[in-house]
Amino acid sequence: MADLKAQLDGKAGDGDRVAKLEADLKAMQDRLADERLTASLAAAGCVNAKDAKAVLGG
């Protein structure tokens, strides 16, 4: 993520590349949040994280 953030900061004038880097960064952050949630559910003893996420709305 830090690499994408650094690239984003260095390319402020390049609109299309900045938009792509922002989208990539957002996708990576979303994936990390999902992995954290899955790990938390597993640590809490959840057997089916997919169903638990559906119930939680995420």
C-alpha distance matrix in Angstrom:
0.0 3.8 5.4 5.2 6.1 8.6 9.9 10.5 12.3 14.3 15.5 16.9 20.2 19.2 19.3 18.7 15.7 14.2 15.1 13.6 10.1 10.5 11.7 9.0 6.4 9.4 10.2 7.2 8.0 11.5 11.4 10.2 12.9 15.3 14.9 15.5 18.5 19.8 19.7 21.4 24.0 24.7 25.2 27.6 29.5 28.6 29.9 28.5 25.1 25.3 28.5 27.3 24.4 26.9 29.2 26.6 25.5 22.0
3.8 0.0 3.8 5.5 5.0 6.1 8.6 9.7 10.5 12.3 14.3 15.8 19.3 18.8 19.5 19.5 16.3 14.6 16.3 15.2 11.5 12.1 14.2 11.8 9.1 12.3 13.7 10.9 11.2 14.9 15.1 13.4 15.9 18.7 18.1 18.2 21.4 22.9 22.4 24.0 26.8 27.5 27.6 30.0 32.2 31.6 33.0 31.9 28.4 28.8 32.0 30.6 27.7 30.4 32.4 29.6 28.7 25.2
5.4 3.8 0.0 3.8 5.4 5.1 6.2 8.5 9.9 10.7 12.4 14.7 17.7 16.8 18.0 17.6 14.1 13.2 15.2 13.7 10.1 11.9 13.8 11.1 9.6 13.3 14.2 11.7 13.1 16.5 16.3 15.4 18.3 20.5 19.9 20.7 23.8 24.9 24.6 26.5 29.2 29.6 30.0 32.6 34.5 33.7 34.8 33.5 30.1 30.2 33.5 32.6 29.6 32.0 34.4 31.8 30.7 27.1
5.2 5.5 3.8 0.0 3.8 5.4 5.0 6.1 8.6 9.9 10.6 12.6 15.5 14.3 14.9 14.3 11.0 9.8 11.6 10.1 6.4 8.1 10.1 7.8 6.4 10.2 11.4 9.7 11.2 14.4 14.7 14.5 17.0 19.2 19.2 20.2 22.9 24.2 24.5 26.3 28.6 29.4 30.2 32.4 34.3 33.1 34.2 32.5 29.1 28.7 32.0 31.2 27.9 30.0 32.6 30.0 28.5 25.0
6.1 5.0 5.4 3.8 0.0 3.8 5.4 5.0 6.2 8.7 10.0 11.1 14.6 14.2 14.8 15.2 12.2 10.0 11.9 11.6 7.9 8.2 11.2 9.9 7.4 10.5 12.8 11.3 11.5 15.0 16.0 15.3 17.2 20.0 20.3 20.6 23.2 25.0 25.2 26.5 29.1 30.2 30.6 32.7 34.9 33.8 35.3 33.7 30.1 30.0 33.0 31.8 28.5 30.7 32.9 30.1 28.6 25.3
8.6 6.1 5.1 5.4 3.8 0.0 3.8 5.4 5.1 6.3 8.8 10.5 13.9 13.8 15.3 16.0 12.7 11.0 13.8 13.5 9.9 11.2 14.2 12.7 10.8 14.2 16.2 14.5 15.1 18.6 19.4 18.5 20.7 23.4 23.4 23.7 26.6 28.2 28.1 29.5 32.3 33.1 33.4 35.7 37.9 37.0 38.4 37.0 33.4 33.4 36.5 35.3 32.1 34.4 36.6 33.8 32.4 29.1
9.9 8.6 6.2 5.0 5.4 3.8 0.0 3.8 5.5 5.2 6.2 9.0 11.7 10.9 12.6 12.8 9.3 8.4 11.5 10.8 7.6 9.9 12.7 11.3 10.5 14.0 15.6 14.6 15.8 18.9 19.6 19.4 21.8 24.1 24.3 25.1 27.8 29.2 29.5 31.1 33.5 34.4 35.1 37.3 39.3 38.1 39.3 37.5 34.0 33.6 36.8 36.0 32.6 34.6 37.1 34.5 32.8 29.5
10.5 9.7 8.5 6.1 5.0 5.4 3.8 0.0 3.8 5.5 5.4 6.5 9.8 9.3 10.1 10.9 8.1 5.7 8.8 9.2 6.1 7.2 10.6 10.3 9.2 12.1 14.4 14.0 14.7 17.6 19.0 19.0 20.8 23.2 24.0 24.7 27.0 28.7 29.3 30.6 32.9 34.2 34.9 36.8 38.9 37.6 38.9 37.0 33.4 32.8 35.7 34.8 31.4 33.1 35.5 32.8 30.9 27.7
12.3 10.5 9.9 8.6 6.2 5.1 5.5 3.8 0.0 3.8 5.6 5.9 9.5 10.5 11.8 13.6 11.1 8.6 11.8 12.8 9.9 10.3 14.0 13.9 12.2 14.9 17.6 16.9 17.0 20.2 21.7 21.2 22.8 25.6 26.3 26.5 28.9 31.0 31.2 32.3 34.9 36.2 36.6 38.5 40.8 39.7 41.3 39.5 35.9 35.5 38.4 37.2 33.8 35.7 37.8 34.9 33.2 30.1
14.3 12.3 10.7 9.9 8.7 6.3 5.2 5.5 3.8 0.0 3.8 5.9 8.5 9.3 11.7 13.4 10.6 9.2 12.9 13.6 11.0 12.5 15.9 15.5 14.5 17.5 19.8 19.1 19.8 22.9 24.1 23.8 25.7 28.3 28.7 29.3 31.8 33.6 33.8 35.2 37.7 38.8 39.2 41.4 43.6 42.4 43.8 42.0 38.4 38.0 41.0 40.1 36.6 38.5 40.8 38.1 36.2 33.1
15.5 14.3 12.4 10.6 10.0 8.8 6.2 5.4 5.6 3.8 0.0 3.8 5.5 5.5 8.1 9.8 7.4 6.4 10.2 11.1 9.4 11.1 14.2 14.3 14.1 16.8 18.9 18.9 19.9 22.6 23.9 24.2 26.1 28.3 29.1 30.0 32.2 33.9 34.6 36.0 38.2 39.4 40.2 42.2 44.2 42.8 44.0 41.9 38.4 37.6 40.5 39.8 36.3 37.8 40.3 37.7 35.5 32.5
16.9 15.8 14.7 12.6 11.1 10.5 9.0 6.5 5.9 5.9 3.8 0.0 3.8 5.7 7.1 10.0 8.8 6.5 9.8 11.9 10.6 11.1 14.4 15.4 14.8 16.8 19.5 19.9 20.3 22.8 24.7 24.9 26.3 28.7 29.9 30.5 32.5 34.5 35.3 36.3 38.5 40.1 40.8 42.5 44.7 43.2 44.6 42.5 38.9 38.0 40.7 39.9 36.2 37.6 39.9 37.2 34.9 32.1
20.2 19.3 17.7 15.5 14.6 13.9 11.7 9.8 9.5 8.5 5.5 3.8 0.0 3.8 6.0 9.2 9.0 8.0 10.8 13.0 12.7 13.5 16.4 17.6 17.7 19.5 21.9 22.7 23.4 25.6 27.4 28.0 29.4 31.6 32.9 33.7 35.6 37.5 38.5 39.6 41.7 43.2 44.1 45.7 47.9 46.2 47.5 45.1 41.6 40.5 43.2 42.5 38.9 40.0 42.4 39.9 37.4 34.7
19.2 18.8 16.8 14.3 14.2 13.8 10.9 9.3 10.5 9.3 5.5 5.7 3.8 0.0 3.8 5.9 5.6 6.0 8.6 10.2 10.5 12.0 14.2 15.3 16.1 18.1 19.9 20.9 22.1 24.1 25.6 26.6 28.2 30.1 31.4 32.5 34.3 35.9 37.1 38.5 40.3 41.8 42.9 44.6 46.5 44.7 45.7 43.2 39.8 38.5 41.3 40.9 37.2 38.2 40.9 38.6 36.0 33.2
19.3 19.5 18.0 14.9 14.8 15.3 12.6 10.1 11.8 11.7 8.1 7.1 6.0 3.8 0.0 3.8 5.6 5.1 6.1 8.6 9.9 10.4 12.2 14.2 15.2 16.3 18.3 19.8 20.9 22.3 24.2 25.6 26.7 28.4 30.1 31.3 32.8 34.5 36.0 37.2 38.8 40.4 41.8 43.2 45.0 43.0 44.0 41.4 38.0 36.5 39.0 38.8 35.0 35.7 38.4 36.1 33.3 30.8
18.7 19.5 17.6 14.3 15.2 16.0 12.8 10.9 13.6 13.4 9.8 10.0 9.2 5.9 3.8 0.0 3.8 5.4 5.1 6.3 8.6 9.9 10.6 12.3 14.2 15.4 16.6 18.4 20.0 21.1 22.6 24.3 25.8 27.0 28.6 30.3 31.6 33.0 34.6 36.1 37.5 39.0 40.6 42.1 43.7 41.5 42.2 39.4 36.2 34.5 37.1 37.2 33.5 34.1 36.9 35.0 32.1 29.5
15.7 16.3 14.1 11.0 12.2 12.7 9.3 8.1 11.1 10.6 7.4 8.8 9.0 5.6 5.6 3.8 0.0 3.8 5.4 5.1 6.1 8.5 9.8 10.4 12.1 14.1 15.2 16.3 18.2 19.8 20.9 22.3 24.2 25.6 26.8 28.4 30.1 31.4 32.7 34.4 36.0 37.2 38.7 40.5 42.1 40.1 40.8 38.3 35.0 33.6 36.5 36.4 32.8 33.8 36.7 34.6 32.0 29.1
14.2 14.6 13.2 9.8 10.0 11.0 8.4 5.7 8.6 9.2 6.4 6.5 8.0 6.0 5.1 5.4 3.8 0.0 3.8 5.4 5.1 6.0 8.5 9.7 10.3 12.1 14.1 15.1 16.2 18.1 19.8 20.8 22.3 24.1 25.5 26.7 28.4 30.0 31.3 32.6 34.4 35.9 37.1 38.7 40.6 38.8 39.8 37.4 33.9 32.7 35.5 35.0 31.4 32.5 35.1 32.8 30.3 27.4
15.1 16.3 15.2 11.6 11.9 13.8 11.5 8.8 11.8 12.9 10.2 9.8 10.8 8.6 6.1 5.1 5.4 3.8 0.0 3.8 5.5 5.1 6.2 8.6 9.8 10.5 12.3 14.2 15.2 16.4 18.3 19.9 21.0 22.5 24.3 25.6 26.9 28.5 30.2 31.4 32.9 34.5 36.0 37.4 39.1 37.0 37.9 35.3 31.9 30.4 33.0 32.7 29.0 29.8 32.4 30.3 27.5 24.9
13.6 15.2 13.7 10.1 11.6 13.5 10.8 9.2 12.8 13.6 11.1 11.9 13.0 10.2 8.6 6.3 5.1 5.4 3.8 0.0 3.8 5.4 5.1 6.1 8.5 9.8 10.5 12.2 14.2 15.2 16.4 18.3 19.9 21.0 22.5 24.3 25.7 26.8 28.5 30.2 31.5 32.8 34.5 36.1 37.6 35.4 36.1 33.5 30.2 28.6 31.5 31.5 27.8 28.7 31.7 29.8 27.1 24.2
10.1 11.5 10.1 6.4 7.9 9.9 7.6 6.1 9.9 11.0 9.4 10.6 12.7 10.5 9.9 8.6 6.1 5.1 5.5 3.8 0.0 3.8 5.4 5.0 6.0 8.5 9.8 10.4 12.1 14.1 15.2 16.3 18.2 19.8 20.9 22.4 24.2 25.6 26.8 28.4 30.1 31.4 32.7 34.5 36.2 34.4 35.3 32.9 29.5 28.4 31.4 31.1 27.5 28.9 31.6 29.4 27.1 24.0
10.5 12.1 11.9 8.1 8.2 11.2 9.9 7.2 10.3 12.5 11.1 11.1 13.5 12.0 10.4 9.9 8.5 6.0 5.1 5.4 3.8 0.0 3.8 5.4 5.1 6.1 8.6 9.8 10.5 12.2 14.1 15.2 16.4 18.3 19.9 20.9 22.5 24.2 25.6 26.8 28.5 30.1 31.4 32.8 34.7 32.9 34.0 31.7 28.1 27.0 29.7 29.1 25.5 26.8 29.3 26.8 24.5 21.5
11.7 14.2 13.8 10.1 11.2 14.2 12.7 10.6 14.0 15.9 14.2 14.4 16.4 14.2 12.2 10.6 9.8 8.5 6.2 5.1 5.4 3.8 0.0 3.8 5.4 5.1 6.1 8.6 9.8 10.5 12.2 14.2 15.3 16.4 18.3 19.9 21.0 22.4 24.3 25.6 26.9 28.5 30.1 31.5 33.1 30.9 31.8 29.2 25.8 24.3 27.0 26.8 23.1 24.1 26.9 24.8 22.2 19.3
9.0 11.8 11.1 7.8 9.9 12.7 11.3 10.3 13.9 15.5 14.3 15.4 17.6 15.3 14.2 12.3 10.4 9.7 8.6 6.1 5.0 5.4 3.8 0.0 3.8 5.5 5.1 6.2 8.6 9.9 10.5 12.3 14.2 15.3 16.5 18.3 20.0 21.0 22.5 24.3 25.7 26.9 28.5 30.2 31.7 29.7 30.5 28.1 24.7 23.6 26.6 26.4 22.9 24.3 27.2 25.2 23.0 19.7
6.4 9.1 9.6 6.4 7.4 10.8 10.5 9.2 12.2 14.5 14.1 14.8 17.7 16.1 15.2 14.2 12.1 10.3 9.8 8.5 6.0 5.1 5.4 3.8 0.0 3.8 5.5 5.1 6.1 8.6 9.9 10.5 12.3 14.2 15.3 16.4 18.4 19.9 21.0 22.4 24.3 25.7 26.8 28.6 30.4 28.7 29.9 27.8 24.2 23.6 26.5 25.8 22.3 24.1 26.7 24.2 22.4 19.0
9.4 12.3 13.3 10.2 10.5 14.2 14.0 12.1 14.9 17.5 16.8 16.8 19.5 18.1 16.3 15.4 14.1 12.1 10.5 9.8 8.5 6.1 5.1 5.5 3.8 0.0 3.8 5.4 5.1 6.1 8.6 9.8 10.5 12.2 14.2 15.2 16.5 18.3 19.9 21.0 22.5 24.3 25.6 26.9 28.8 26.8 28.1 25.8 22.2 21.2 23.9 23.1 19.5 21.0 23.5 21.0 18.9 15.8
10.2 13.7 14.2 11.4 12.8 16.2 15.6 14.4 17.6 19.8 18.9 19.5 21.9 19.9 18.3 16.6 15.2 14.1 12.3 10.5 9.8 8.6 6.1 5.1 5.5 3.8 0.0 3.8 5.5 5.1 6.1 8.6 9.9 10.5 12.3 14.2 15.3 16.4 18.3 19.9 21.0 22.5 24.2 25.7 27.1 25.0 25.8 23.3 19.9 18.7 21.7 21.3 17.8 19.3 22.2 20.1 18.0 14.6
7.2 10.9 11.7 9.7 11.3 14.5 14.6 14.0 16.9 19.1 18.9 19.9 22.7 20.9 19.8 18.4 16.3 15.1 14.2 12.2 10.4 9.8 8.6 6.2 5.1 5.4 3.8 0.0 3.8 5.4 5.1 6.1 8.6 9.8 10.5 12.3 14.2 15.2 16.4 18.3 19.9 21.0 22.4 24.3 25.8 24.1 25.1 23.0 19.6 19.1 22.3 21.6 18.4 20.5 23.2 21.0 19.5 15.9
8.0 11.2 13.1 11.2 11.5 15.1 15.8 14.7 17.0 19.8 19.9 20.3 23.4 22.1 20.9 20.0 18.2 16.2 15.2 14.2 12.1 10.5 9.8 8.6 6.1 5.1 5.5 3.8 0.0 3.8 5.4 5.1 6.2 8.6 9.8 10.5 12.3 14.2 15.2 16.4 18.3 19.9 20.9 22.5 24.5 22.9 24.4 22.6 18.9 18.7 21.5 20.3 17.0 19.4 21.6 18.9 17.6 14.1
11.5 14.9 16.5 14.4 15.0 18.6 18.9 17.6 20.2 22.9 22.6 22.8 25.6 24.1 22.3 21.1 19.8 18.1 16.4 15.2 14.1 12.2 10.5 9.9 8.6 6.1 5.1 5.4 3.8 0.0 3.8 5.4 5.1 6.2 8.6 9.9 10.6 12.3 14.2 15.3 16.5 18.3 19.9 21.1 22.8 20.7 22.0 19.8 16.1 15.5 18.2 17.2 13.8 15.8 18.2 15.8 14.2 10.7
11.4 15.1 16.3 14.7 16.0 19.4 19.6 19.0 21.7 24.1 23.9 24.7 27.4 25.6 24.2 22.6 20.9 19.8 18.3 16.4 15.2 14.1 12.2 10.5 9.9 8.6 6.1 5.1 5.4 3.8 0.0 3.8 5.5 5.1 6.2 8.6 9.9 10.5 12.3 14.2 15.3 16.4 18.3 19.9 21.2 19.2 20.1 18.0 14.5 14.1 17.3 16.7 13.5 15.9 18.6 16.6 15.5 11.7
10.2 13.4 15.4 14.5 15.3 18.5 19.4 19.0 21.2 23.8 24.2 24.9 28.0 26.6 25.6 24.3 22.3 20.8 19.9 18.3 16.3 15.2 14.2 12.3 10.5 9.8 8.6 6.1 5.1 5.4 3.8 0.0 3.8 5.4 5.1 6.2 8.6 9.8 10.5 12.2 14.2 15.2 16.3 18.3 20.0 18.7 20.1 18.6 15.0 15.5 18.6 17.3 14.5 17.5 19.6 17.2 16.8 13.1
12.9 15.9 18.3 17.0 17.2 20.7 21.8 20.8 22.8 25.7 26.1 26.3 29.4 28.2 26.7 25.8 24.2 22.3 21.0 19.9 18.2 16.4 15.3 14.2 12.3 10.5 9.9 8.6 6.2 5.1 5.5 3.8 0.0 3.8 5.5 5.1 6.2 8.6 9.8 10.5 12.3 14.2 15.2 16.5 18.5 17.0 18.9 17.3 13.5 14.1 16.6 14.8 12.0 15.0 16.7 13.9 13.6 10.1
15.3 18.7 20.5 19.2 20.0 23.4 24.1 23.2 25.6 28.3 28.3 28.7 31.6 30.1 28.4 27.0 25.6 24.1 22.5 21.0 19.8 18.3 16.4 15.3 14.2 12.2 10.5 9.8 8.6 6.2 5.1 5.4 3.8 0.0 3.8 5.4 5.1 6.1 8.6 9.8 10.5 12.2 14.2 15.3 16.7 14.6 15.9 14.0 10.3 10.5 13.3 12.0 9.2 12.1 14.3 12.2 11.9 8.3
14.9 18.1 19.9 19.2 20.3 23.4 24.3 24.0 26.3 28.7 29.1 29.9 32.9 31.4 30.1 28.6 26.8 25.5 24.3 22.5 20.9 19.9 18.3 16.5 15.3 14.2 12.3 10.5 9.8 8.6 6.2 5.1 5.5 3.8 0.0 3.8 5.4 5.0 6.1 8.5 9.8 10.5 12.2 14.2 15.4 13.9 15.1 13.8 10.4 11.5 14.7 13.4 11.3 14.7 16.7 14.8 15.1 11.7
15.5 18.2 20.7 20.2 20.6 23.7 25.1 24.7 26.5 29.3 30.0 30.5 33.7 32.5 31.3 30.3 28.4 26.7 25.6 24.3 22.4 20.9 19.9 18.3 16.4 15.2 14.2 12.3 10.5 9.9 8.6 6.2 5.1 5.4 3.8 0.0 3.8 5.4 5.1 6.1 8.6 9.8 10.4 12.3 14.3 13.5 15.5 14.8 11.4 13.2 15.7 13.6 11.8 15.5 16.7 14.2 15.2 12.0
18.5 21.4 23.8 22.9 23.2 26.6 27.8 27.0 28.9 31.8 32.2 32.5 35.6 34.3 32.8 31.6 30.1 28.4 26.9 25.7 24.2 22.5 21.0 20.0 18.4 16.5 15.3 14.2 12.3 10.6 9.9 8.6 6.2 5.1 5.4 3.8 0.0 3.8 5.4 5.0 6.1 8.5 9.8 10.5 12.5 11.0 13.2 12.2 8.6 10.4 12.5 10.0 8.3 12.0 13.0 10.5 11.8 9.1
19.8 22.9 24.9 24.2 25.0 28.2 29.2 28.7 31.0 33.6 33.9 34.5 37.5 35.9 34.5 33.0 31.4 30.0 28.5 26.8 25.6 24.2 22.4 21.0 19.9 18.3 16.4 15.2 14.2 12.3 10.5 9.8 8.6 6.1 5.0 5.4 3.8 0.0 3.8 5.5 5.1 6.2 8.6 9.9 10.7 8.9 10.4 9.4 6.0 8.3 10.9 9.2 8.3 11.9 13.3 11.9 13.3 10.6
19.7 22.4 24.6 24.5 25.2 28.1 29.5 29.3 31.2 33.8 34.6 35.3 38.5 37.1 36.0 34.6 32.7 31.3 30.2 28.5 26.8 25.6 24.3 22.5 21.0 19.9 18.3 16.4 15.2 14.2 12.3 10.5 9.8 8.6 6.1 5.1 5.4 3.8 0.0 3.8 5.4 5.1 6.1 8.6 9.9 9.5 11.3 11.6 8.9 11.8 14.2 12.1 11.8 15.5 16.4 14.7 16.5 13.9
21.4 24.0 26.5 26.3 26.5 29.5 31.1 30.6 32.3 35.2 36.0 36.3 39.6 38.5 37.2 36.1 34.4 32.6 31.4 30.2 28.4 26.8 25.6 24.3 22.4 21.0 19.9 18.3 16.4 15.3 14.2 12.2 10.5 9.8 8.5 6.1 5.0 5.5 3.8 0.0 3.8 5.4 5.1 6.2 8.8 8.7 11.6 12.1 9.5 12.6 14.1 11.2 11.2 15.0 15.0 13.0 15.3 13.3
24.0 26.8 29.2 28.6 29.1 32.3 33.5 32.9 34.9 37.7 38.2 38.5 41.7 40.3 38.8 37.5 36.0 34.4 32.9 31.5 30.1 28.5 26.9 25.7 24.3 22.5 21.0 19.9 18.3 16.5 15.3 14.2 12.3 10.5 9.8 8.6 6.1 5.1 5.4 3.8 0.0 3.8 5.4 5.1 6.4 5.2 8.2 8.6 6.4 9.8 10.8 7.9 8.9 12.4 12.3 11.0 13.7 12.2
24.7 27.5 29.6 29.4 30.2 33.1 34.4 34.2 36.2 38.8 39.4 40.1 43.2 41.8 40.4 39.0 37.2 35.9 34.5 32.8 31.4 30.1 28.5 26.9 25.7 24.3 22.5 21.0 19.9 18.3 16.4 15.2 14.2 12.2 10.5 9.8 8.5 6.2 5.1 5.4 3.8 0.0 3.8 5.3 5.1 5.0 6.9 8.4 7.2 11.0 12.3 10.4 11.7 15.0 15.2 14.5 17.0 15.3
25.2 27.6 30.0 30.2 30.6 33.4 35.1 34.9 36.6 39.2 40.2 40.8 44.1 42.9 41.8 40.6 38.7 37.1 36.0 34.5 32.7 31.4 30.1 28.5 26.8 25.6 24.2 22.4 20.9 19.9 18.3 16.3 15.2 14.2 12.2 10.4 9.8 8.6 6.1 5.1 5.4 3.8 0.0 3.8 5.4 7.3 9.9 12.0 10.7 14.5 15.6 13.1 14.3 17.8 17.5 16.3 19.1 17.5
27.6 30.0 32.6 32.4 32.7 35.7 37.3 36.8 38.5 41.4 42.2 42.5 45.7 44.6 43.2 42.1 40.5 38.7 37.4 36.1 34.5 32.8 31.5 30.2 28.6 26.9 25.7 24.3 22.5 21.1 19.9 18.3 16.5 15.3 14.2 12.3 10.5 9.9 8.6 6.2 5.1 5.3 3.8 0.0 3.8 5.8 9.2 11.3 10.5 14.2 14.3 11.4 13.3 16.4 15.4 14.3 17.6 16.7
29.5 32.2 34.5 34.3 34.9 37.9 39.3 38.9 40.8 43.6 44.2 44.7 47.9 46.5 45.0 43.7 42.1 40.6 39.1 37.6 36.2 34.7 33.1 31.7 30.4 28.8 27.1 25.8 24.5 22.8 21.2 20.0 18.5 16.7 15.4 14.3 12.5 10.7 9.9 8.8 6.4 5.1 5.4 3.8 0.0 3.8 6.3 9.2 9.6 13.3 13.3 11.2 13.7 16.5 15.7 15.5 18.7 17.9
28.6 31.6 33.7 33.1 33.8 37.0 38.1 37.6 39.7 42.4 42.8 43.2 46.2 44.7 43.0 41.5 40.1 38.8 37.0 35.4 34.4 32.9 30.9 29.7 28.7 26.8 25.0 24.1 22.9 20.7 19.2 18.7 17.0 14.6 13.9 13.5 11.0 8.9 9.5 8.7 5.2 5.0 7.3 5.8 3.8 0.0 3.8 5.8 6.2 9.7 9.6 7.6 10.4 12.9 12.4 12.6 15.6 15.0
29.9 33.0 34.8 34.2 35.3 38.4 39.3 38.9 41.3 43.8 44.0 44.6 47.5 45.7 44.0 42.2 40.8 39.8 37.9 36.1 35.3 34.0 31.8 30.5 29.9 28.1 25.8 25.1 24.4 22.0 20.1 20.1 18.9 15.9 15.1 15.5 13.2 10.4 11.3 11.6 8.2 6.9 9.9 9.2 6.3 3.8 0.0 3.8 6.3 9.1 9.1 8.7 11.6 13.5 13.6 14.6 17.1 16.5
28.5 31.9 33.5 32.5 33.7 37.0 37.5 37.0 39.5 42.0 41.9 42.5 45.1 43.2 41.4 39.4 38.3 37.4 35.3 33.5 32.9 31.7 29.2 28.1 27.8 25.8 23.3 23.0 22.6 19.8 18.0 18.6 17.3 14.0 13.8 14.8 12.2 9.4 11.6 12.1 8.6 8.4 12.0 11.3 9.2 5.8 3.8 0.0 3.8 5.5 5.7 6.4 8.8 10.3 11.0 12.4 14.4 13.7
25.1 28.4 30.1 29.1 30.1 33.4 34.0 33.4 35.9 38.4 38.4 38.9 41.6 39.8 38.0 36.2 35.0 33.9 31.9 30.2 29.5 28.1 25.8 24.7 24.2 22.2 19.9 19.6 18.9 16.1 14.5 15.0 13.5 10.3 10.4 11.4 8.6 6.0 8.9 9.5 6.4 7.2 10.7 10.5 9.6 6.2 6.3 3.8 0.0 3.8 5.5 4.9 6.0 8.6 9.8 10.2 11.9 10.6
25.3 28.8 30.2 28.7 30.0 33.4 33.6 32.8 35.5 38.0 37.6 38.0 40.5 38.5 36.5 34.5 33.6 32.7 30.4 28.6 28.4 27.0 24.3 23.6 23.6 21.2 18.7 19.1 18.7 15.5 14.1 15.5 14.1 10.5 11.5 13.2 10.4 8.3 11.8 12.6 9.8 11.0 14.5 14.2 13.3 9.7 9.1 5.5 3.8 0.0 3.8 5.5 5.2 6.4 8.9 9.9 10.5 9.3
28.5 32.0 33.5 32.0 33.0 36.5 36.8 35.7 38.4 41.0 40.5 40.7 43.2 41.3 39.0 37.1 36.5 35.5 33.0 31.5 31.4 29.7 27.0 26.6 26.5 23.9 21.7 22.3 21.5 18.2 17.3 18.6 16.6 13.3 14.7 15.7 12.5 10.9 14.2 14.1 10.8 12.3 15.6 14.3 13.3 9.6 9.1 5.7 5.5 3.8 0.0 3.8 5.4 5.0 6.3 8.6 9.8 10.0
27.3 30.6 32.6 31.2 31.8 35.3 36.0 34.8 37.2 40.1 39.8 39.9 42.5 40.9 38.8 37.2 36.4 35.0 32.7 31.5 31.1 29.1 26.8 26.4 25.8 23.1 21.3 21.6 20.3 17.2 16.7 17.3 14.8 12.0 13.4 13.6 10.0 9.2 12.1 11.2 7.9 10.4 13.1 11.4 11.2 7.6 8.7 6.4 4.9 5.5 3.8 0.0 3.8 5.4 5.1 6.1 8.5 8.7
24.4 27.7 29.6 27.9 28.5 32.1 32.6 31.4 33.8 36.6 36.3 36.2 38.9 37.2 35.0 33.5 32.8 31.4 29.0 27.8 27.5 25.5 23.1 22.9 22.3 19.5 17.8 18.4 17.0 13.8 13.5 14.5 12.0 9.2 11.3 11.8 8.3 8.3 11.8 11.2 8.9 11.7 14.3 13.3 13.7 10.4 11.6 8.8 6.0 5.2 5.4 3.8 0.0 3.8 5.4 4.9 5.9 5.0
26.9 30.4 32.0 30.0 30.7 34.4 34.6 33.1 35.7 38.5 37.8 37.6 40.0 38.2 35.7 34.1 33.8 32.5 29.8 28.7 28.9 26.8 24.1 24.3 24.1 21.0 19.3 20.5 19.4 15.8 15.9 17.5 15.0 12.1 14.7 15.5 12.0 11.9 15.5 15.0 12.4 15.0 17.8 16.4 16.5 12.9 13.5 10.3 8.6 6.4 5.0 5.4 3.8 0.0 3.8 5.4 5.0 6.0
29.2 32.4 34.4 32.6 32.9 36.6 37.1 35.5 37.8 40.8 40.3 39.9 42.4 40.9 38.4 36.9 36.7 35.1 32.4 31.7 31.6 29.3 26.9 27.2 26.7 23.5 22.2 23.2 21.6 18.2 18.6 19.6 16.7 14.3 16.7 16.7 13.0 13.3 16.4 15.0 12.3 15.2 17.5 15.4 15.7 12.4 13.6 11.0 9.8 8.9 6.3 5.1 5.4 3.8 0.0 3.8 5.4 7.8
26.6 29.6 31.8 30.0 30.1 33.8 34.5 32.8 34.9 38.1 37.7 37.2 39.9 38.6 36.1 35.0 34.6 32.8 30.3 29.8 29.4 26.8 24.8 25.2 24.2 21.0 20.1 21.0 18.9 15.8 16.6 17.2 13.9 12.2 14.8 14.2 10.5 11.9 14.7 13.0 11.0 14.5 16.3 14.3 15.5 12.6 14.6 12.4 10.2 9.9 8.6 6.1 4.9 5.4 3.8 0.0 3.8 5.6
25.5 28.7 30.7 28.5 28.6 32.4 32.8 30.9 33.2 36.2 35.5 34.9 37.4 36.0 33.3 32.1 32.0 30.3 27.5 27.1 27.1 24.5 22.2 23.0 22.4 18.9 18.0 19.5 17.6 14.2 15.5 16.8 13.6 11.9 15.1 15.2 11.8 13.3 16.5 15.3 13.7 17.0 19.1 17.6 18.7 15.6 17.1 14.4 11.9 10.5 9.8 8.5 5.9 5.0 5.4 3.8 0.0 3.8
22.0 25.2 27.1 25.0 25.3 29.1 29.5 27.7 30.1 33.1 32.5 32.1 34.7 33.2 30.8 29.5 29.1 27.4 24.9 24.2 24.0 21.5 19.3 19.7 19.0 15.8 14.6 15.9 14.1 10.7 11.7 13.1 10.1 8.3 11.7 12.0 9.1 10.6 13.9 13.3 12.2 15.3 17.5 16.7 17.9 15.0 16.5 13.7 10.6 9.3 10.0 8.7 5.0 6.0 7.8 5.6 3.8 0.0
